[in-house]
Amino acid sequence: MKEVPLQREISHRHKRLQHLAGRLLLKEMFPGFPVKLILIADTKKPFLENEPFHFSISHCGDYAAAMVSKTNRVGVDVELLNDRIDRIQHKFMYASDVKRLHVLCKMPLLQSLTLYWSVKESVFKWWGSGEVDFKKDIVIKSITGLPEQGTVHCIFKKEFELDVHYLFFSQNYLTWVFSDH
């Protein structure tokens, strides 16, 4: 709290630590980053007025991630493998997607579901304007790489082609997208 401000009251100790860690990462990447000027949009996306920096923050469990660009929109997400993902897959995947999942991903189901969810979260954060149907608007076309790292090619809103990069570590997926669309 000496390095970055707590911009809203967060009573849960771990959530407060995650919030502060994400903002501290922004300052670590860009020492002059104006963390005190961060606003929160109706979509819950943090932003800076007039966008001198495009940035994205994520946190899950014991990890925080941040991404910053002066020129391009960015989105980052970190997700811990968790059985809950199986229960909510209907919110972000069609039944036909689940069948394709086995062909595209050469990894256990829980791991591939978590990857899909994290990719879609990164794209949602990259977009930043809300109004995204995770099932219909973010279509995963291909995956290249290994279960530990690679790239997911997807189509967003039938208009934008995006490459979302991923890294699997300590039972977590880190996904990120960087694009000027």
C-alpha positions in Angstrom: 0.0 0.0 0.0 3.1 2.3 0.2 3.7 1.8 -3.5 0.2 1.9 -5.0 -3.2 3.2 -3.7 -6.1 1.1 -2.7 -8.8 2.8 -4.9 -11.8 1.1 -3.3 -12.5 -0.6 0.0 -11.7 -4.3 -0.2 -12.3 -6.1 3.1 -11.1 -9.5 2.1 -7.3 -9.6 2.8 -6.4 -11.8 -0.1 -8.6 -9.9 -2.6 -7.0 -6.7 -1.5 -3.5 -8.2 -2.0 -4.5 -9.3 -5.5 -5.8 -5.8 -6.3 -2.7 -4.1 -5.1 -0.4 -6.7 -6.8 -1.9 -6.0 -10.3 -1.4 -2.2 -9.9 2.1 -2.7 -8.6 2.9 -4.7 -11.7 1.8 -1.7 -13.8 4.2 0.5 -12.0 7.0 -2.1 -12.3 6.5 -2.2 -16.1 6.1 1.6 -16.5 7.5 3.5 -13.5 5.5 6.6 -14.5 2.2 4.7 -14.8 -0.5 6.8 -13.3 -2.2 4.2 -11.1 -3.9 6.9 -9.0 -5.9 7.9 -12.2 -7.3 4.4 -12.9 -11.0 4.5 -13.4 -13.4 1.5 -13.6 -15.8 1.3 -16.6 -19.4 0.0 -16.3 -18.0 -3.2 -17.8 -15.7 -3.4 -14.7 -12.6 -2.9 -17.0 -10.0 -0.6 -15.5 -8.9 2.2 -17.8 -7.3 5.6 -18.0 -9.1 8.6 -19.4 -7.9 9.4 -23.0 -6.0 6.1 -22.9 -2.3 7.2 -22.6 -1.8 3.5 -21.8 -3.8 0.4 -22.8 -3.6 -2.1 -20.0 -5.2 -5.2 -18.6 -5.0 -6.7 -15.1 -5.9 -10.2 -13.9 -5.5 -12.1 -10.6 -6.3 -15.6 -9.5 -5.2 -17.5 -6.4 -1.7 -16.4 -5.6 -0.9 -14.8 -9.0 -1.4 -11.5 -10.5 -0.8 -10.5 -14.2 -0.7 -7.2 -16.0 -0.1 -6.1 -19.5 0.6 -2.6 -20.8 0.9 -1.0 -24.3 1.1 2.6 -25.4 -0.2 1.7 -28.9 -2.3 -1.4 -29.0 -5.3 -2.8 -27.1 -4.3 -5.7 -24.7 -6.0 -8.4 -22.7 -4.6 -10.7 -20.0 -6.0 -13.4 -17.9 -4.7 -15.9 -15.3 -6.9 -18.9 -14.3 -6.3 -21.7 -11.8 -7.4 -25.2 -12.8 -10.6 -25.7 -10.9 -13.5 -28.2 -11.2 -16.0 -25.4 -11.3 -15.1 -24.8 -14.9 -16.8 -28.1 -15.9 -20.0 -26.9 -14.3 -20.0 -23.5 -16.2 -18.8 -24.7 -19.6 -22.3 -24.3 -21.0 -21.9 -20.5 -20.5 -18.9 -20.2 -22.9 -19.0 -23.3 -25.1 -21.5 -25.0 -27.4 -21.8 -28.8 -27.1 -20.1 -29.0 -30.6 -17.2 -27.0 -29.2 -16.7 -29.6 -26.4 -16.4 -32.3 -29.1 -13.9 -30.2 -31.1 -11.9 -29.6 -27.9 -10.6 -33.2 -27.9 -9.3 -32.8 -31.4 -7.7 -29.3 -30.9 -6.3 -29.9 -27.4 -4.0 -32.7 -26.5 -4.5 -32.3 -22.8 -6.9 -33.4 -20.0 -10.4 -32.0 -20.2 -10.1 -29.8 -17.1 -7.0 -28.2 -18.5 -8.4 -27.6 -22.0 -11.6 -26.1 -20.6 -9.6 -23.8 -18.4 -7.5 -22.8 -21.4 -10.7 -22.0 -23.5 -12.2 -20.0 -20.6 -8.9 -18.0 -20.1 -8.6 -17.3 -23.8 -12.1 -16.0 -24.0 -11.5 -13.8 -20.8 -8.4 -12.3 -22.4 -10.3 -11.5 -25.6 -13.2 -10.0 -23.6 -10.7 -7.8 -21.7 -9.0 -6.8 -25.0 -12.3 -5.7 -26.4 -13.1 -3.7 -23.3 -16.6 -2.6 -24.4 -18.8 -5.3 -22.9 -21.7 -6.9 -24.8 -19.8 -10.1 -25.6 -21.5 -13.5 -25.9 -18.6 -15.8 -25.0 -20.2 -18.7 -27.0 -21.2 -16.9 -30.1 -18.7 -14.0 -30.4 -15.4 -15.7 -29.5 -14.8 -18.7 -31.8 -11.6 -20.8 -31.3 -10.4 -22.0 -34.7 -7.0 -23.6 -33.9 -4.4 -24.2 -31.3 -0.7 -24.5 -32.1 2.0 -25.4 -29.6 2.2 -27.7 -26.6 0.0 -28.0 -23.5 2.6 -25.9 -21.7 2.7 -23.0 -24.1 1.4 -22.0 -27.5 -1.1 -19.9 -29.4 -4.9 -20.1 -29.9 -6.2 -18.6 -33.1 -9.7 -17.2 -32.7 -12.3 -15.1 -34.5 -14.0 -12.4 -32.5 -17.5 -11.1 -33.5 -16.9 -12.6 -37.0 -14.7 -9.6 -37.8 -11.4 -9.8 -35.9 -8.8 -12.5 -36.2 -6.8 -12.7 -33.0 -3.9 -14.8 -31.7 -4.1 -15.4 -28.0 -0.9 -16.7 -26.4 -0.8 -19.1 -23.5 1.5 -20.4 -20.8 0.7 -23.2 -18.4 2.5 -23.1 -15.0 1.8 -24.3 -11.5 -1.7 -25.5 -12.4 -2.5 -22.0 -13.9 -3.1 -20.7 -17.4 -1.8 -17.3 -18.3 -3.3 -16.0 -21.6 -2.7 -12.7 -23.4 -3.7 -10.9 -26.5 -2.1 -7.8 -28.1 -3.6 -6.4 -31.2 -4.2 -3.1 -33.0 -7.6 -4.0 -34.4 
